[in-house]
């Protein structure tokens, strides 16, 4: 069972300050590994975990879609 403190923490973390585009930018910078330690700590304090999960799903879909397109292109080039 969850306690009132856990519910409060979850509610607070889902209402953090950065919007989706800011979260997307922070995740992109983190993927390239160019964030400084202070920037990372600041992002962690402000990132909305819901947006981070949505960003991960978005990048997963884009990655799989791009792989499918590359494979289709290679197969059609080899067959032609």
N, C-alpha and C positions, 0 to 999 in steps of 0.2 A: 504494500500500500504506500501511496505517496503522502508525505506530510504537507502541512500548510506551507512550510518553508520551501520545499521543492516546487510546489505549485507556484509560489510567488517568484522563485528564481526563473522558472520556465516562462512565466508571463512577462517578467522583466526582460529576459533575453530575446523574446519574440517582438518586443517593442523598441528595439534599439534604433539608433539615429540614422544610419546610412540607408539610402534607398537602393533599389535593385541595380541601377547603373553604377553607383559608387561601389557596391559589392562586386559587381562584374569587373570593374577596374582593379580593385584590390586583389581579386583572384587571379586576374591576368598577370599582374605584377609579380605575384607570388609564384606563378607557374614559371616565369622566366628567371626567378631567383634574384631579383634586383631590389627587393625591399630591405631596408635597414632594420636593425633590431627595434629601434624606437617606433618606426612606422608600423612594424608588425604588431607590437604591443598595443599601439593605438587602434589599429584595425580590429584586433581581437576584442577590445573593449567596446567597439562600436558596431561590429558586424551583426547582422540579424541572421541567426542560424537557418531560418527558413529560406532566406535568399541564397545562402551558401549551398544548401541542398538543391534548390532549383537551378543554380548555376552549374552545379556538378551534373545534373541530369541533362541540361542543355548542351554542355560540352560533350557528354557521352553520346548523345544523339547526333551531334554534328560530326564527331569523330567516326562513328560507325557509318554514317551517311557518306562521308568523304571516302572511306575505305571501299564501300560498295561502288561508288562512282569510279574510283581508280581501277578496281578489278574489272568492271564492265568495260572500261576504256581499253585496258590491256588485252582482254579477251577478244574484243572486237577488232583490235589492231592486229592481233596474231591470226585471226581467222580470215581476215581480208587480204 
